[in-house]
């Protein structure tokens, strides 16, 4: 059976962030004390500071929350990704050749 998602009032969130900021204790300890995941409390603190929440990868958790890239930045990113892709393809080809060499029967 699926778990029900808990919801918290804005007041609880504000008090949790105030406890975190005022206690001087590590975020993980305060989160455990309140029965929360550290990431939840971290996102609440970010929201209280006026910053968008972030995902595990560090990217904005909300699509479109990042500042849009300029066309020049997009072009540079595409070029970088193409170079990265080409390098990955070359590495794959080398590994495939190595596998075929090492999998041949000894003479």
N, CA, C and O of each residue as an XYZ file, in Angstrom:
428
protein
N       0.843     -1.173      0.000
C       0.000      0.000      0.000
C       0.891      1.240      0.000
O       1.899      1.277      0.706
N       0.536      2.231     -0.767
C       1.333      3.449     -0.902
C       1.210      4.304      0.354
O       0.165      4.333      1.006
N       2.292      4.997      0.679
C       2.278      5.896      1.829
C       1.530      7.175      1.471
O       1.590      7.656      0.340
N       0.834      7.705      2.449
C       0.177      8.994      2.262
C       1.237     10.082      2.421
O       2.071     10.016      3.324
N       1.201     11.050      1.569
C       2.150     12.159      1.647
C       1.695     13.111      2.745
O       0.546     13.551      2.764
N       2.603     13.420      3.650
C       2.259     14.325      4.747
C       2.280     15.760      4.246
O       3.065     16.119      3.368
N       1.407     16.567      4.817
C       1.424     17.993      4.486
C       1.597     18.769      5.784
O       1.135     18.348      6.845
N       2.261     19.891      5.682
C       2.568     20.701      6.848
C       2.069     22.117      6.612
O       2.078     22.620      5.489
N       1.637     22.743      7.686
C       1.158     24.122      7.575
C       2.344     25.054      7.366
O       3.484     24.719      7.690
N       2.055     26.221      6.821
C       3.106     27.220      6.637
C       3.705     27.626      7.984
O       4.903     27.889      8.088
N       2.863     27.674      9.005
C       3.348     28.038     10.339
C       4.357     27.006     10.843
O       5.399     27.372     11.386
N       4.052     25.722     10.665
C       4.982     24.670     11.087
C       6.308     24.799     10.344
O       7.378     24.653     10.934
N       6.226     25.073      9.042
C       7.448     25.221      8.244
C       8.286     26.389      8.750
O       9.503     26.272      8.891
N       7.624     27.527      9.026
C       8.346     28.699      9.539
C       8.999     28.394     10.886
O      10.147     28.767     11.126
N       8.255     27.709     11.765
C       8.798     27.379     13.083
C       9.958     26.391     12.971
O      10.931     26.493     13.717
N       9.862     25.448     12.057
C      10.949     24.484     11.857
C      12.209     25.189     11.372
O      13.308     24.890     11.838
N      12.053     26.117     10.448
C      13.205     26.869      9.937
C      13.778     27.754     11.040
O      14.996     27.882     11.160
N      12.908     28.368     11.847
C      13.379     29.205     12.952
C      14.150     28.362     13.967
O      15.176     28.798     14.488
N      13.658     27.159     14.245
C      14.356     26.257     15.159
C      15.729     25.897     14.597
O      16.724     25.889     15.322
N      15.771     25.604     13.318
C      17.041     25.264     12.673
C      18.023     26.428     12.754
O      19.178     26.247     13.138
N      17.563     27.616     12.393
C      18.448     28.782     12.363
C      18.858     29.229     13.764
O      19.976     29.704     13.962
N      17.960     29.080     14.732
C      18.241     29.563     16.078
C      18.981     28.581     16.963
O      19.579     28.982     17.962
N      18.952     27.310     16.619
C      19.538     26.307     17.513
C      21.039     26.152     17.345
O      21.732     25.779     18.292
N      21.547     26.432     16.160
C      22.970     26.230     15.910
C      23.337     24.765     15.747
O      24.517     24.426     15.658
N      22.336     23.893     15.708
C      22.587     22.457     15.544
C      22.577     22.097     14.067
O      22.010     22.829     13.255
N      23.197     20.978     13.708
C      23.198     20.550     12.303
C      21.781     20.296     11.790
O      20.901     19.856     12.529
N      21.592     20.580     10.526
C      20.292     20.406      9.884
C      19.773     18.985     10.073
O      18.585     18.790     10.334
N      20.651     17.987      9.944
C      20.235     16.587     10.062
C      19.654     16.287     11.437
O      18.690     15.530     11.548
N      20.234     16.876     12.494
C      19.739     16.633     13.854
C      18.358     17.250     14.044
O      17.464     16.618     14.607
N      18.189     18.467     13.581
C      16.894     19.143     13.718
C      15.835     18.395     12.908
O      14.715     18.200     13.380
N      16.185     17.980     11.701
C      15.228     17.248     10.861
C      14.803     15.952     11.545
O      13.617     15.622     11.570
N      15.769     15.215     12.101
C      15.454     13.952     12.781
C      14.541     14.210     13.975
O      13.595     13.459     14.214
N      14.826     15.267     14.719
C      14.021     15.624     15.886
C      12.570     15.915     15.489
O      11.640     15.592     16.229
N      12.389     16.524     14.325
C      11.044     16.876     13.853
C      10.401     15.759     13.033
O       9.246     15.881     12.625
N      11.134     14.676     12.790
C      10.592     13.567     12.006
C      10.529     13.871     10.522
O       9.632     13.401      9.821
N      11.486     14.660     10.043
C      11.515     15.069      8.634
C      12.758     14.523      7.951
O      13.742     14.178      8.605
N      12.701     14.450      6.641
C      13.892     14.176      5.856
C      14.703     15.472      5.804
O      14.125     16.554      5.699
N      16.027     15.379      5.875
C      16.842     16.597      5.815
C      16.576     17.439      4.566
O      16.614     18.668      4.625
N      16.308     16.785      3.446
C      16.070     17.540      2.210
C      14.807     18.394      2.309
O      14.742     19.478      1.729
N      13.813     17.913      3.037
C      12.570     18.677      3.205
C      12.863     19.962      3.980
O      12.463     21.054      3.576
N      13.562     19.807      5.089
C      13.892     20.979      5.904
C      14.814     21.926      5.143
O      14.684     23.144      5.260
N      15.731     21.383      4.374
C      16.642     22.215      3.560
C      15.841     23.036      2.544
O      16.104     24.223      2.354
N      14.864     22.396      1.895
C      14.033     23.116      0.918
C      13.186     24.190      1.593
O      12.993     25.267      1.029
N      12.681     23.911      2.787
C      11.905     24.918      3.508
C      12.776     26.124      3.841
O      12.334     27.267      3.727
N      14.018     25.865      4.253
C      14.925     26.970      4.577
C      15.228     27.789      3.324
O      15.248     29.019      3.374
N      15.462     27.109      2.204
C      15.731     27.818      0.945
C      14.526     28.683      0.565
O      14.687     29.827      0.139
N      13.325     28.132      0.720
C      12.115     28.891      0.385
C      11.982     30.111      1.296
O      11.577     31.181      0.843
N      12.321     29.954      2.575
C      12.241     31.079      3.509
C      13.242     32.171      3.146
O      13.018     33.348      3.428
N      14.343     31.775      2.520
C      15.359     32.735      2.093
C      15.054     33.308      0.713
O      15.813     34.126      0.192
N      13.934     32.873      0.122
C      13.538     33.387     -1.185
C      14.232     32.710     -2.351
O      14.252     33.246     -3.459
N      14.802     31.537     -2.111
C      15.477     30.793     -3.174
C      14.612     29.613     -3.577
O      13.893     29.068     -2.740
N      14.664     29.202     -4.854
C      13.877     28.042     -5.265
C      14.471     26.766     -4.681
O      15.684     26.687     -4.489
N      13.634     25.759     -4.394
C      14.164     24.485     -3.902
C      15.019     23.825     -4.971
O      14.849     24.093     -6.160
N      15.944     22.956     -4.548
C      16.837     22.294     -5.488
C      16.652     20.786     -5.393
O      16.266     20.246     -4.356
N      16.941     20.123     -6.516
C      16.859     18.667     -6.548
C      18.152     18.075     -6.029
O      19.073     18.809     -5.667
N      18.231     16.746     -5.989
C      19.443     16.073     -5.520
C      20.651     16.434     -6.352
O      21.765     16.497     -5.833
N      20.451     16.670     -7.628
C      21.582     16.964     -8.503
C      22.073     18.397     -8.341
O      23.117     18.762     -8.882
N      21.331     19.202     -7.606
C      21.716     20.594     -7.438
C      21.025     21.517     -8.417
O      21.141     22.737     -8.304
N      20.311     20.960     -9.371
C      19.573     21.770    -10.330
C      18.280     22.248     -9.676
O      17.814     21.621     -8.724
N      17.698     23.319    -10.151
C      16.421     23.763     -9.594
C      15.382     22.650     -9.676
O      15.244     21.999    -10.712
N      14.650     22.433     -8.582
C      13.653     21.372     -8.541
C      12.439     21.714     -9.391
O      11.703     20.828     -9.826
N      12.240     22.992     -9.621
C      11.104     23.437    -10.417
C      11.601     23.786    -11.818
O      12.424     24.691    -11.962
N      11.122     23.092    -12.855
C      11.584     23.428    -14.201
C      11.297     24.888    -14.515
O      10.223     25.403    -14.204
N      12.256     25.540    -15.126
C      12.082     26.940    -15.479
C      12.484     27.891    -14.372
O      12.448     29.107    -14.561
N      12.872     27.355    -13.207
C      13.266     28.221    -12.105
C      14.658     28.799    -12.322
O      15.006     29.826    -11.741
N      15.439     28.149    -13.147
C      16.779     28.657    -13.453
C      16.652     29.833    -14.410
O      15.666     29.960    -15.136
N      17.651     30.676    -14.399
C      17.624     31.793    -15.328
C      17.829     31.260    -16.738
O      18.688     30.404    -16.950
N      17.069     31.740    -17.696
C      17.202     31.234    -19.059
C      18.562     31.595    -19.639
O      19.094     32.677    -19.390
N      19.106     30.680    -20.406
C      20.414     30.898    -21.017
C      20.265     31.781    -22.254
O      19.251     31.738    -22.951
N      21.284     32.569    -22.504
C      21.291     33.399    -23.708
C      21.605     32.509    -24.904
O      22.124     31.407    -24.728
N      21.302     32.964    -26.114
C      21.622     32.153    -27.297
C      23.107     31.791    -27.384
O      23.447     30.684    -27.802
N      23.989     32.705    -26.995
C      25.422     32.402    -27.015
C      25.764     31.291    -26.025
O      26.564     30.405    -26.328
N      25.149     31.343    -24.835
C      25.388     30.303    -23.835
C      24.860     28.963    -24.325
O      25.491     27.926    -24.119
N      23.701     28.987    -24.972
C      23.131     27.752    -25.499
C      24.020     27.163    -26.586
O      24.235     25.952    -26.623
N      24.533     28.005    -27.463
C      25.420     27.544    -28.532
C      26.688     26.936    -27.939
O      27.147     25.888    -28.393
N      27.248     27.585    -26.936
C      28.453     27.066    -26.286
C      28.169     25.737    -25.597
O      28.990     24.821    -25.648
N      27.019     25.628    -24.958
C      26.643     24.383    -24.286
C      26.459     23.255    -25.296
O      26.899     22.131    -25.055
N      25.823     23.540    -26.408
C      25.638     22.526    -27.457
C      26.992     22.056    -27.974
O      27.203     20.857    -28.154
N      27.908     22.986    -28.212
C      29.246     22.618    -28.695
C      29.964     21.754    -27.663
O      30.606     20.766    -28.020
N      29.860     22.121    -26.392
C      30.496     21.336    -25.333
C      29.914     19.931    -25.267
O      30.652     18.955    -25.127
N      28.600     19.828    -25.368
C      27.943     18.523    -25.319
C      28.305     17.664    -26.523
O      28.454     16.449    -26.397
N      28.448     18.288    -27.685
C      28.853     17.530    -28.877
C      30.266     16.984    -28.714
O      30.538     15.839    -29.075
N      31.169     17.803    -28.169
C      32.542     17.328    -27.918
C      32.535     16.173    -26.915
O      33.242     15.180    -27.087
N      31.735     16.322    -25.879
C      31.630     15.276    -24.861
C      31.078     13.988    -25.466
O      31.562     12.899    -25.159
N      30.072     14.110    -26.320
C      29.490     12.943    -26.976
C      30.513     12.260    -27.876
O      30.616     11.034    -27.876
N      31.262     13.034    -28.634
C      32.278     12.467    -29.526
C      33.339     11.723    -28.726
O      33.768     10.636    -29.113
N      33.755     12.302    -27.626
C      34.755     11.635    -26.780
C      34.195     10.325    -26.224
O      34.896      9.314    -26.205
N      32.949     10.334    -25.777
C      32.326      9.119    -25.247
C      32.227      8.050    -26.329
O      32.438      6.869    -26.053
N      31.911      8.450    -27.547
C      31.846      7.487    -28.654
C      33.218      6.884    -28.929
O      33.332      5.679    -29.156
N      34.258      7.714    -28.909
C      35.612      7.211    -29.133
C      36.009      6.226    -28.034
O      36.588      5.177    -28.315
N      35.698      6.562    -26.797
C      36.009      5.660    -25.686
C      35.267      4.337    -25.848
O      35.839      3.272    -25.614
N      34.004      4.400    -26.245
C      33.223      3.185    -26.460
C      33.850      2.331    -27.544
O      33.981      1.117    -27.381
N      34.246      2.960    -28.665
C      34.853      2.217    -29.773
C      36.147      1.542    -29.339
O      36.401      0.392    -29.698
N      36.963      2.248    -28.571
C      38.219      1.668    -28.086
C      37.933      0.467    -27.192
O      38.587     -0.569    -27.313
N      36.969      0.601    -26.303
C      36.631     -0.508    -25.411
C      36.072     -1.701    -26.177
O      36.370     -2.846    -25.837
N      35.269     -1.448    -27.203
C      34.743     -2.549    -28.012
C      35.877     -3.293    -28.711
O      35.860     -4.522    -28.781
N      36.864     -2.557    -29.228
C      38.016     -3.192    -29.876
C      38.818     -3.998    -28.866
O      39.261     -5.106    -29.166
N      39.004     -3.454    -27.680
C      39.753     -4.168    -26.646
C      39.039     -5.454    -26.253
O      39.682     -6.485    -26.055
N      37.734     -5.401    -26.141
C      36.964     -6.600    -25.800
C      37.137     -7.658    -26.872
O      37.332     -8.833    -26.562
N      37.067     -7.253    -28.125
C      37.208     -8.238    -29.204
C      38.612     -8.834    -29.220
O      38.772    -10.020    -29.506
N      39.626     -8.037    -28.919
C      41.001     -8.553    -28.887
C      41.169     -9.535    -27.732
O      41.735    -10.614    -27.912
N      40.684     -9.170    -26.551
C      40.864    -10.030    -25.384
C      39.948    -11.248    -25.391
O      40.219    -12.221    -24.687
N      38.884    -11.216    -26.161
C      37.981    -12.366    -26.197
C      38.375    -13.388    -27.258
O      37.772    -14.458    -27.328
N      39.383    -13.078    -28.090
C      39.863    -14.042    -29.078
C      40.546    -15.194    -28.359
O      41.155    -15.016    -27.304
N      40.434    -16.380    -28.951
C      41.079    -17.558    -28.374
C      42.595    -17.426    -28.523
O      43.079    -16.966    -29.557
N      43.347    -17.831    -27.491
C      44.810    -17.756    -27.605
C      45.323    -18.734    -28.653
O      44.718    -19.784    -28.871
N      46.421    -18.403    -29.294
C      46.960    -19.239    -30.371
C      48.013    -20.162    -29.873
O      48.573    -20.937    -30.649
